Amino acid sequence: MASIKIALMAAAVTLFTTTNAHMIMATPTPYGKSDLTNSPLLADGSDFPCKQRANVYNAEGASNTMPIGVNQTLSFIGSAVHGGGSCQISLTTDKAPSKTTQWQVIHSIEGGCPANTAGNFPENPDGSSATKFEFSVPEGITPGQYTLAWTWFNRIGNREMYMNCAPVTVTGASKRDVSEPEIPKAKSAPGFSKRASSFPAMFVANVGNGCSTADSTDLKFPDPGDSVQFAGSNPLVAPVGSCAAGSSSSGSSGSSGSSGASPSASAAASPVTASAPSASTPTPSGAPSGTGGVFNEGGSTAPSAPTATILTTAAPSTPAAPSATAPSNPGNSSSGSSTGTGSSSCSTPGQEICSPDGTQIGMCDQTSHVVFQPVAAGTTCSNGQMIMATSGHKRLRRGHVRRTHSKAFGVGNW
């Protein structure tokens, strides 16, 4: 009987020390570090995200400044690494994330996180033997205030999800080529200006949401994003159950995201329409509340008053190349290959060109193309100039030709 009690006590001590030595994020410095426990999220997801508790978003002086493109260190405290696993770094513009917050993944580590080892390190709650990883805030994210999340799905042990969050200030790139003039840009709200597909939804599992990870395997994320690191030596295995490519809500199917994330992450939010060509917006599962940026294709600035988190834009449709033939005499300023409205090729940028029938005029641009526009009423085009359509063929002054032509093209002075 005594031996059974001793065995039970030993097991309890082992469980306590292992639990006490679980991992927490050391850098970036997390919110509420003084009362942040190293345990995983609750299995029912009730403390998702960021280990909800009183004063969970108290920065306690933490300040993590991250210039775009500059390497940052992801490090850990503890020793119970559970044989590694897979981790993600995600961002949101929400300052106090909730279950409906949209998270965008900026870096995924598949296998070997927080360490590539068979089990745990010797028990030490303050241990620093885990691997130190590097990541950076990529181009396509607007400078501003964000919340960063580190999430971890352990390889060995109970099927768990760990999550720590930290305040982050994203700044512009720290270096600029001084030989290039700085072009002033309109101030944008924090957010993600790349395509949404570049910043997928944060993966969520093992928190009562119908999705879980396979035991004793390193997780292969359904959508790890563009920045992926392979740090393990074990096969990668996809999750099991009802798992979306990325899902940010836990414990329930509602995944509407707060409008705190702008464009590049993942937990759902109502989309907004941006001024990108041929853009299409996704149909998220819920409408968020809050403030945040928007996804804009090609790095265009965000709307001045964004009202939602995510906008997925389709690639702009490429117009079919105009049918044109080479001009018969490139050296003649009146040469042109088009006989109707449209465009043509040309040889001398800046050269004014008439259509063969004299009813249109255009200017050769820097790409050796000319787009024709009709001449003014009562005139014809000859040798690159407009003339009055009278018996005397009075030639208009060249300056007048340019002003008329500029107006037709909607541009300034040529």
N, C-alpha and C positions, 0 to 999 in steps of 0.2 A: 504494500500500500504506500509506504514511504517513497519507494522508488518511482511509483506512478506520479505522486505529487511533485517529486523533484523533476521528472521529465516534463510535466505540464508547466512547471515554473520556468524551466529552461526554454521551453517553446515560447512561452509568453515573453520572456526577456528577449529572445531572438527576434520575435515579431516586433516588439517595441523598438529595439535598436535599429532594425531594418527600416521601420517606418520613420523613426526619428532621423534616419540618415538619407531619406529621400532627397531628390534634387530640387533646388530652386535656382532661378536665374540670378547670377551675380552681376553681369553686365550684359546689356544696358541695365542701369539701376532701376529696379521695379517700383511701382507704386506701393505705399504702405509697407515698406520693408520691415519695420519694427514688429509687425504682427502678422507677417506673411508666413503661413505654414508651408511645409514642403510636401504635403500630402496631395494626391491627385484630386481632380474634380469629383464631386459626389456622383455616384452611379446613376442617380435620377436626373442629373443635370441641373439641380436646383441652384447651385452656386455658379453656373455658367452665365456670363464669361468672367474671367479674371478672378475667380475665387471670391464671389460676392460675400461681403461682410460689412460691418460698420466701418465707415471712413475708408472704404476700399480704394478710393481714388485720391487719397491724401498723398501728395508727392513727397512730403517730408524733406523738401529741399532737393529732391532728385532733379537733375537737369541733364538730358541726353541730347546734345546737339549733333546733328548728322548732316554734313554737307553732301550733296548729291554726288555719287560716284566715288566717295572716299570710303575705304575699308573700315568697318566697325567690328568689334570683337564680341562674340557671343560666348560667355563663359558661365560656369556653374559652381555651386557649392553643394557638397554632399558626397555620398559614396555609393548609394543604392542605385546604380545605373541600369539594373535589370537587363543586362546583356545587350544594351543599346536600344535600337529602335529607329524611328524616323521622326523628324522634327520639321516645323515650318516657322517662318517669320512672316507676320502679316501686319498690315497697317489699316487704321480707320481714322477718319477725321473726327469721330465722336470723342469728346473729352471724358465722357462718363459712359462707356459702352454698356449696352443692355442686350437682352436676348435677340432683339430685332436688329442689332447693329450689323452693318455691312463690313466685312473684313476682306482685304485684298492681299493676296500672297505675293511677296517680293522675293522670297528665297525658300527653297525646299532642300532638306538634307535627307536622302533616302538611305537608311542603314547607318549603323555606327554612331548614332546620336542618342545620348550625349557621350557615348564612348563605344569603341569597338572591342568588346571583351565578352568572355563566355558567361560571366555572371555579374557579381557586384565586387567593388573594391572593399578592402578591409574597412569595417564600420568606422565612420568618422563624419559626424554631422557637419563639420567644418572643412571636410576634405576638398581638395582642389585638383584631384587626379583626372577628372573628366577632360575630354578633348576641348580645346578652344577652337572655335570656328570663326571664320570671317565672312561677312556679308556687306553689302552696300545698298544704299537707297538708289535705285536706278533712275536713269533719265525717264521723263514722262510723268514725274510726280512733282506737283507744284509746291514750292517752299511754303511752310506753315506749321501749325501745331497739329500733332497726330498722337494717337495711342498705338503703341507697338505691342504685339502679342507673340510670345514664344509658346508653341504647342508641341507636345511630345506624346508619342504612342509607343509604349515600352514593348520590347520583344518578349521578355520572359516575365511570368507572374500573372496576376489578375489582369483582365482586359480593362485598361484604364486610359484616361486622357489627362495629361498635366497641362496647366496653362498659367503663365505669369504675364502680367501686363506692365508697361512702363510708359511714362510720358516722353514724347520725342518732339524736338524742334528740327524740322528739315530746312536747310538753308541751300542757297544756290551753290553751284560748283565753286570750289575754293580757288581754282586757278583759271585764268583766261588768257588767251594769246593776246599779248599787248599790241601785236602788229595789226590786229583786227579791231576796227572801231566798235565800240559797244552800241548796240542798237536798243534804244529805249523800248520797253515792252509794257503793255497794259497790265496793271496789277491784277492778278488772278486769285480767286479763292483757293484754299488748299484743296488738293484733289489729284486726280490721275488723268493725264492728258494723252496717254497711250491708249491703244485699243483695250477694251475690257479683257480680251482673251490673253493679253500679256500679263494681267494680274488676276488670276482666277480666284474663285471663292475659297476661303479657308476651309480645309477639311475638318469635319467634326464627327466623332464616333465615340462609342462606349459611354454615352451619357443619356441613355434611355431614348435615343432618337431612331431606333431600328437599324442602326448601322454599327458594326463592330469590326475589330481587327482580329486576324487569325493568330492563334496562340503560337508562341515560340518561332515567330517569323518577323522579318523586317517588313514594314508596310511599304507597298508601292502606292503612292498617291494617285488617285484617278486623274488629277490634273495638277501637276506640280508647278506649272508656269514655265517661264523662259529661263529662270536662274535655278539650276538644279545641281546638287552636289551628291556624289555617291561615295559614302564614307565607310560602308560596311563590307563584310566578306561573306554574308549569307544571302541566299536567294531572296528576291523581293516578291511579296505575295499581295495581291489585291485584297481589299476589304471584303467583308461578307455581309449579307443582309440587304436592306433597302438603303443603298448609299448613292447619293448624287455625287457628281464630280467634285462639288464643294458645297457644304451646307453649314450655315452658321447658327441655326437655331437648335436648341437642345430640349429634350424632354417632350416636345410637342411638334406638330407638323407646321405650325405657323412660322414662316421664315421671312416675314416682311422686315426689311432692314430699316434702321433709322437713317435719316438722310445724312448722317455724319460722314459717310465715306464718300468720296467723290467718285470718281470714276474708278482704278485699277485695283477690286478685291472681292471678297466674296461673302456675304451673307445677304440676302435679297433686299431690294429696295425699289421704290417706284422710280422708273426712269424719267429722264427729262430729255427734251429735244434740243440738240445743239445744232449749230449752223454748219455741219459737215455735209459735203455733197453726198447724195444718195444714202443718207444715214437712216438706219432703222433702229428702233428701240425695242429692247426685250420686254417680255411680259413676266415680271416678277410675281412672286406669290403673295406679296402684301405691300401695303403702302407705308413707308416709314415716316417718322416725324423727326424734326431737328434741323440742323444746318450742315452743309457740307459742300463739296465741290462736285464736278461732273466730269464724265469721260468725254474728251474731245479728240477726234482723230487728228493725227499729225501734229500734235502739240499746240493746237490753237488755244487761245485763252478761254478760261471758263466764263460762263455768263456772270454778270455782275451780281445777280441774286439767285444762286442755285437753290433748288428746292428739293433735290433728291440725290440719292447716292450714286446710282450707276446708270450709265448710258452706253449701250453696246452699239457701235457704229459699224455699218457694213462698208466694205471698201468702195470708194467712189467708182462709178462706172466709167470705163474708158471709152471716150467717143471714138467711133470708127475713123480711121485715117481718111482724109478727104481725097477723092480721086482727082489727080492732077497730072499734067505732063510737063516736062521741062520746057522753059521758054525757048522759042526758036532762035532768039538772038539776045543772049543775056547782056551784051554790051549796050544795047539800045534801050534808053530809058523808057521807051513806050512799049517794050516787049512785054508779053504776058501770056500765060498758057491757058487761062480760063476765058471762056466766052460768055459766061453767065455769072451770077452771084456765087461767091465761094472763095476758095483759096488757091494759090498757085505757088510754084517754086520760083526762086529768083537768085541772083548771084551777088548783088551788091547791097548790103544792109544800108538803109537810109535812102535808097533810091526810090523815087516815085515812079509807078508803073501804071500804064493804061491797059485796059482790056482790049483785045483786038478789034472789037466793034466800037470802041470809043465811048461806051456808055457807063464805064466804071473806072475807078481809080483806087490805088492802094499804095502802101509803102512797104518796101522790103524790110523785114525785121531781122533781129540778130540770129534767128534760126534759118535764115534764107527762105522764108515763106512770106507771101503777101496775101492779105485778105481783102478782097475787092468790096467796095461800096459804091452805090450809084452816084453819079456826078450830080451837081446841082441842076435844078430845072433850067432849061434854056442854054445849057452848056454841053460841050463834048470834051473828051480827053484826047490829047494828041501829044506825043513825045514827053509824057510825064507831067503835062500841065493841062488845066482846064481852059477852054476858050469859049467865047460866046458863040452860040449856034446861029450866026448871022452871015450874010453874004460877005462881010468884010473879015469874018473870023477874028474879031478883036480878042487879043490875048489878055487874060486877066493877070494882074500883078501877082508875082509869086507869093508875096506875103499874104495876099488875100486867099490864094489857093490853100495855103497851110492852115489859115484860121478856119476856113470852111471844112477842110478835110479833117482837122482836129475835132471839130464839133461832131462830124459824122461818126468818128470812131470813139467819141466819149473820152478823149484823153487830153493832155495838156499840149504844150508846144512840141513839135517834133524836132 
